[in-house]
Amino acid sequence: MRPGRARARRRVLRAVRARRRFARLAGLARSRPARRLLLAAGLLVLVLLPLPSAPPGGTQRQASCQGRDCEAQAASAKQWTVPLPGTWSAGTVTGSAGDGGTVPVGEQAYVAVGGGLAVLGTGLDVTGYALDDGSGTAQRWQLTLDAPIGSAIVSVRAWPQVVTVGLLAADGHSRTEVVIDSLTGAELRRYPAAVFGGAVAASAATTVIIGPGRVTSYANATGRVRWRRTTAAGQSWQADGQMLYVAESPGGYLGSSSVTALRVINLTSGAERMLGSPVGVPFPGSLAIAADGAVLFASADGVTAYSESTGGLLWARRPAVPEGIDPASHLIYLTVADGTLAGVDPQSGKVRTSVPGSASGSGGMYVVRDGVALGLDGGANGQAWKYGVAAGRVTWTSTALPWPHFFSDLSGLGGSAAVSGGTVLITACPHLSSPGLCADPELVAVNL
C-alpha cells in the first residue's frame, strides 16, 4: 500500500475513534478528576502493553501498593499466551508518533472475549482462539475478509456461536457487519451497518444491526429481514440485555440539542415503545449507560438516572463521571469528586461499595468483574494488579507485565473484558528486535 493511502486510512480510523469517544463522553471533560479511573465494563477495549522489562539500573516499584491496607503479593498475571502473527511495534520510536503500546505496524487491532472464544482482528484478518484450552495456544481458526483496498476492521464482538466484525470502508462513510461462525471461522452473512452502529445482538440464528437510520433483525440462514424499526440517523444508543435504547435528539450524537425521548426496542421481538423525558424537562447530557432498569445520562454537571420503564427521575449525583458496570454485582461505577470509585445501586443511587482514589496509584482501574478490579499503572515501572473491592486492598501485582497502556473503542458492546467471567485480553511485547519493533508479540489472557 502506498504511504499516502496508508496515512489516509489511519486518519479515517483515528477520526472514527475520536467521533465515537465524543459521542459517548461529550461535555464530561471539565468535570473529571485529574486522576480519572477508567472502567471498561462491556466496552470494546484493547489493552496495550509495551516492554516488560524495567529500565537499566531501575527496580520494580509497586505503584499500586501505597495504601496501608495493601498486602499485595507478586504474581504472574498471565493465564496463557499466544504468539501473534505479523509485524508489531512496541514503545515510541524517536521522531514518530506512538502511545508506548504494542500495536500492529500500519494497522489497528481489536479484541473480544465471549462464547468460549478469544478473537483478534487486525487489518482484514480475524483469528479465533479457544479459551478453554489449557495451554492457551490452540488457534481455532483464521479468516481473511474479502474487502476493497483501504477497508479495515473497526470492531470485533464475540457472541455465543458467532463473531461479528465491523468493516469500515476506505472513505470512512459506510460500514459492513460480517457474521462469522465461531466454531469453524466460516463467514455466514454480511449486513449494512451505521458507522457507529453494527451488531447489538447476535446468535447462530439471528443478528440485530444498527444501520443508517434503522434497527434491523436478520435471519442468518437466509439473510431476510425479520423486523425493522426506523430511527433518526446518527443517534447515540445503549443496550441492556435484550433491550436497546436509541436517543431521539435533533442533530444526533454530534449535535448540541438535548435528548427528548428514547426509543426502546426489544431485540428479540422488535416490539417498540417511546420513553419520554419528564414533562417539560429533556434528558440532560448524553446517554451513557443502561443497566438493571435504569438509564444514565452524563453531562458536565454530573450523572442523572431515570427509570427504564417510566422515564421518571430515579436519582442524581453531582459531580460524577460514569465509568462502567459490574454485571455480576449489579452495580454501576462512578468516579466522584474526591477521586473515589463508587459502586452504586442502579435504582436507588446508594453507594454499595467504593474504592479510594489512592488505591489506583499512578494508574487507574481498567475493569471490575464480580467485585474484583484489574488495575493498570502507567510509566516505565508500571504494573498490572488486582484489587478486591470487598477486601479493600490489592491482592496481587504482576512484575511480568509492567508499564501498561491502553486505548478504548467506546462502541458499547463486546470487548477484551468478558461480560461474564473474569477473562481480560492484552497484547504484550517481551523483547525488541530493533528500536520500536517487537520481536515476539503476544496475546495474553489475564484471569481475574
C-alpha positions, 0 to 999 in steps of 0.5 A: 500500500502506498504511504499516502493511502496508508496515512489516509486510512489511519486518519479515517480510523483515528477520526472514527475513534475520536467521533465515537469517544465524543459521542459517548463522553461529550461535555464530561471533560471539565468535570473529571478528576485529574486522576480519572479511573477508567472502567471498561465494563462491556466496552470494546477495549484493547489493552496495550502493553509495551516492554516488560522489562524495567529500565537499566539500573531501575527496580520494580516499584509497586505503584499500586501498593501505597495504601496501608491496607495493601498486602499485595503479593507478586504474581504472574498475571498471565493465564496463557499466551499466544504468539501473534502473527505479523509485524508489531511495534512496541514503545515510541520510536524517536521522531514518530508518533506512538502511545508506548503500546504494542500495536500492529505496524500500519494497522489497528487491532481489536479484541473480544472475549465471549462464547468460549472464544478469544478473537483478534482482528487486525487489518482484514484478518480475524483469528479465533482462539479457544479459551478453554484450552489449557495451554492457551495456544490452540488457534481455532481458526483464521479468516481473511475478509474479502474487502476493497483496498483501504477497508479495515476492521473497526470492531470485533464482538464475540457472541455465543456461536458467532463473531461479528466484525465491523468493516469500515470502508476506505472513505470512512462513510459506510460500514459492513457487519460480517457474521462469522461462525465461531466454531469453524471461522466460516463467514455466514452473512454480511449486513449494512451497518451505521458507522457507529452502529453494527451488531447489538445482538447476535446468535447462530440464528439471528443478528440485530444491526444498527444501520443508517437510520434503522434497527434491523433483525436478520435471519442468518440462514437466509439473510431476510429481514425479520423486523425493522424499526426506523430511527433518526440517523446518527443517534447515540444508543445503549443496550441492556440485555435484550433491550436497546435504547436509541436517543431521539435528539435533533442533530444526533450524537454530534449535535448540541440539542438535548435528548427528548425521548428514547426509543426502546426496542426489544431485540428479540421481538422488535416490539417498540415503545417511546420513553419520554423525558419528564414533562417539560424537562429533556434528558440532560447530557448524553446517554451513557449507560443502561443497566438493571432498569435504569438509564444514565445520562452524563453531562458536565454537571454530573450523572442523572438516572431515570427509570427504564420503564417510566422515564421518571427521575430515579436519582442524581449525583453531582459531580460524577463521571460514569465509568462502567458496570459490574454485571455480576454485582449489579452495580454501576461505577462512578468516579466522584469528586474526591477521586473515589470509585463508587459502586452504586445501586442502579435504582436507588443511587446508594453507594454499595461499595467504593474504592479510594482514589489512592488505591489506583496509584499512578494508574487507574482501574481498567475493569471490575468483574464480580467485585474484583478490579484489574488495575493498570499503572502507567510509566516505565515501572508500571504494573498490572494488579488486582484489587478486591473491592470487598477486601479493600486492598490489592491482592496481587501485582504482576512484575511480568507485565509492567508499564501498561497502556491502553486505548478504548473503542467506546462502541458499547458492546463486546470487548477484551473484558468478558461480560461474564467471567473474569477473562481480560485480553492484552497484547504484550511485547517481551523483547525488541528486535530493533528500536520500536519493533517487537520481536515476539508479540503476544496475546495474553489472557489475564484471569481475574 
